Amino acid sequence: MTSAIIINGGIGKQSRLMGIQHKVERHFETKHISFNTIHVQDLPAEDLINANFTSESILQAIQLVEDAHIVVVLTPVYKASFTGVLKTFLDLLPQKALQDKKVIPLALGGSLGHLLAIEYALKPILSVLGATEILNTVYVVDKQIERLDNGTFLIEREIEVRLEEVLQQIDPLEVSLSQK
Protein backbone atom coordinates (compact mmCIF):
# COMPACT_ATOMS: atom_id res chain seq x y z
CA MET A 1 0.00 0.00 0.00
CA THR A 2 1.16 3.52 -0.77
CA SER A 3 2.13 5.47 2.30
CA ALA A 4 2.83 9.12 2.91
CA ILE A 5 4.32 11.28 5.59
CA ILE A 6 3.32 14.86 6.22
CA ILE A 7 6.13 16.84 7.84
CA ASN A 8 4.58 19.91 9.40
CA GLY A 9 7.30 22.45 10.13
CA GLY A 10 4.91 24.98 11.61
CA ILE A 11 5.24 26.39 15.08
CA GLY A 12 1.61 26.15 16.14
CA LYS A 13 -1.33 23.86 15.59
CA GLN A 14 -3.74 26.80 15.35
CA SER A 15 -2.01 28.12 12.24
CA ARG A 16 -3.69 28.40 8.87
CA LEU A 17 -1.04 25.90 7.79
CA MET A 18 -3.33 23.31 9.39
CA GLY A 19 -5.94 24.16 6.74
CA ILE A 20 -3.50 23.02 4.08
CA GLN A 21 -2.63 19.93 6.09
CA HIS A 22 -6.32 19.00 6.42
CA LYS A 23 -6.74 19.36 2.65
CA VAL A 24 -3.81 17.00 2.05
CA GLU A 25 -5.15 14.51 4.60
CA ARG A 26 -8.59 14.48 2.95
CA HIS A 27 -6.96 13.83 -0.41
CA PHE A 28 -4.96 10.91 0.97
CA GLU A 29 -8.08 9.47 2.60
CA THR A 30 -10.07 9.59 -0.66
CA LYS A 31 -7.17 7.95 -2.56
CA HIS A 32 -6.71 5.31 0.17
CA ILE A 33 -3.15 6.42 0.84
CA SER A 34 -2.10 5.64 4.39
CA PHE A 35 -0.34 8.56 6.06
CA ASN A 36 1.30 9.74 9.23
CA THR A 37 2.12 13.24 10.36
CA ILE A 38 5.20 14.57 12.08
CA HIS A 39 4.55 17.86 13.83
CA VAL A 40 8.17 18.85 14.21
CA GLN A 41 7.30 21.21 17.07
CA ASP A 42 6.19 18.15 19.08
CA LEU A 43 9.58 16.44 18.87
CA PRO A 44 11.78 16.96 21.93
CA ALA A 45 13.42 20.36 21.48
CA GLU A 46 16.60 19.30 23.26
CA ASP A 47 16.98 16.29 20.96
CA LEU A 48 16.47 18.45 17.88
CA ILE A 49 18.86 21.19 18.98
CA ASN A 50 21.55 18.77 20.16
CA ALA A 51 21.15 16.52 17.09
CA ASN A 52 20.50 13.53 19.32
CA PHE A 53 20.55 10.73 16.76
CA THR A 54 19.85 8.17 19.51
CA SER A 55 16.61 9.79 20.68
CA GLU A 56 13.72 7.37 20.37
CA SER A 57 11.38 10.15 19.19
CA ILE A 58 13.84 11.28 16.53
CA LEU A 59 14.50 7.71 15.39
CA GLN A 60 10.77 7.04 15.08
CA ALA A 61 10.25 10.22 13.04
CA ILE A 62 13.17 9.36 10.74
CA GLN A 63 11.75 5.87 10.25
CA LEU A 64 8.38 7.31 9.22
CA VAL A 65 10.13 9.38 6.55
CA GLU A 66 12.20 6.44 5.34
CA ASP A 67 9.12 4.17 5.09
CA ALA A 68 7.02 6.65 3.11
CA HIS A 69 6.58 6.73 -0.66
CA ILE A 70 5.30 10.31 -0.58
CA VAL A 71 6.69 13.14 1.54
CA VAL A 72 4.70 16.34 1.98
CA VAL A 73 6.66 19.17 3.57
CA LEU A 74 4.51 21.94 5.04
CA THR A 75 6.05 25.15 6.28
CA PRO A 76 5.17 28.71 7.03
CA VAL A 77 7.52 31.28 5.56
CA TYR A 78 8.90 33.88 7.95
CA LYS A 79 11.49 36.47 7.00
CA ALA A 80 11.93 34.93 3.52
CA SER A 81 12.70 31.41 4.76
CA PHE A 82 11.11 28.26 6.07
CA THR A 83 11.14 27.63 9.81
CA GLY A 84 14.26 26.85 11.79
CA VAL A 85 12.53 23.97 13.52
CA LEU A 86 11.92 22.35 10.12
CA LYS A 87 15.56 22.89 9.12
CA THR A 88 16.71 21.36 12.39
CA PHE A 89 14.64 18.23 11.71
CA LEU A 90 15.74 17.98 8.07
CA ASP A 91 19.36 18.15 9.27
CA LEU A 92 18.77 14.94 11.23
CA LEU A 93 17.57 12.95 8.22
CA PRO A 94 20.04 10.59 6.55
CA GLN A 95 21.79 11.91 3.44
CA LYS A 96 19.49 10.09 0.96
CA ALA A 97 16.31 9.98 3.05
CA LEU A 98 14.18 11.42 0.22
CA GLN A 99 15.63 9.33 -2.59
CA ASP A 100 13.00 7.57 -4.75
CA LYS A 101 10.16 9.45 -3.08
CA LYS A 102 7.64 11.92 -4.45
CA VAL A 103 8.15 15.14 -2.50
CA ILE A 104 5.60 17.95 -2.32
CA PRO A 105 6.69 21.23 -0.70
CA LEU A 106 3.76 23.41 0.42
CA ALA A 107 4.17 26.80 2.05
CA LEU A 108 2.12 29.53 3.67
CA GLY A 109 3.34 33.11 3.88
CA GLY A 110 2.16 36.59 4.68
CA SER A 111 2.70 38.02 1.21
CA LEU A 112 3.71 37.08 -2.32
CA GLY A 113 7.02 38.79 -1.57
CA HIS A 114 8.30 35.52 -0.09
CA LEU A 115 7.07 33.26 -2.87
CA LEU A 116 10.55 32.27 -4.02
CA ALA A 117 11.67 31.19 -0.55
CA ILE A 118 10.61 27.66 -1.39
CA GLU A 119 12.58 27.62 -4.65
CA TYR A 120 15.75 29.13 -3.20
CA ALA A 121 15.71 27.93 0.41
CA LEU A 122 13.73 24.69 0.79
CA LYS A 123 14.11 22.90 -2.54
CA PRO A 124 17.94 22.84 -2.40
CA ILE A 125 17.79 21.17 1.03
CA LEU A 126 15.30 18.59 -0.27
CA SER A 127 17.60 17.89 -3.22
CA VAL A 128 20.59 17.37 -0.92
CA LEU A 129 18.48 14.79 0.90
CA GLY A 130 18.17 12.84 -2.34
CA ALA A 131 14.85 14.14 -3.64
CA THR A 132 14.84 13.89 -7.41
CA GLU A 133 11.07 13.96 -7.88
CA ILE A 134 9.96 17.23 -6.31
CA LEU A 135 6.45 17.96 -7.52
CA ASN A 136 5.16 21.48 -8.10
CA THR A 137 5.12 23.65 -5.03
CA VAL A 138 2.09 25.53 -3.84
CA TYR A 139 2.63 28.81 -2.04
CA VAL A 140 -0.42 30.18 -0.24
CA VAL A 141 -0.83 33.68 1.14
CA ASP A 142 -2.33 33.39 4.62
CA LYS A 143 -5.29 35.61 3.77
CA GLN A 144 -6.37 32.91 1.28
CA ILE A 145 -7.24 30.64 4.20
CA GLU A 146 -9.83 31.62 6.77
CA ARG A 147 -10.04 29.95 10.18
CA LEU A 148 -13.69 29.50 11.03
CA ASP A 149 -15.22 29.71 14.51
CA ASN A 150 -15.76 25.94 14.59
CA GLY A 151 -12.01 25.30 14.19
CA THR A 152 -12.15 24.33 10.53
CA PHE A 153 -10.62 26.24 7.64
CA LEU A 154 -12.06 27.72 4.48
CA ILE A 155 -9.56 27.74 1.62
CA GLU A 156 -10.12 30.04 -1.37
CA ARG A 157 -11.24 28.10 -4.43
CA GLU A 158 -8.13 29.02 -6.46
CA ILE A 159 -5.89 27.50 -3.79
CA GLU A 160 -8.10 24.41 -3.48
CA VAL A 161 -7.71 23.85 -7.22
CA ARG A 162 -3.93 24.37 -7.16
CA LEU A 163 -3.51 21.99 -4.23
CA GLU A 164 -5.69 19.38 -5.90
CA GLU A 165 -3.72 19.65 -9.16
CA VAL A 166 -0.47 18.93 -7.33
CA LEU A 167 -1.97 16.12 -5.27
CA GLN A 168 -3.49 14.52 -8.37
CA GLN A 169 0.04 13.99 -9.66
CA ILE A 170 0.32 11.20 -7.13
CA ASP A 171 -1.03 7.96 -8.51
CA PRO A 172 -1.04 5.46 -5.59
CA LEU A 173 -0.60 2.41 -7.83
CA GLU A 174 2.27 4.03 -9.74
CA VAL A 175 3.96 5.05 -6.48
CA SER A 176 3.60 1.53 -5.03
CA LEU A 177 4.99 -0.14 -8.16
CA SER A 178 7.97 2.22 -8.37
CA GLN A 179 8.97 1.31 -4.81
CA LYS A 180 9.38 -2.43 -5.54
Secondary structure, DSSP 8 states (H G I E B T S, - for coil): --EEEEEE--S-TTSTHHHHHHHHHHHHHHTT-EEEEEEGGGS-HHHHHTT-TT-HHHHHHHHHHHH-SEEEEEEEEETTEE-HHHHHHHHHS-TTTTTTSEEEEEEEESSGGGTTHIIIIIHHHHHHTT--EE---EEEEGGGEEE-TTS-EEE-HHHHHHHHHHHTT--HHHHHHHT-
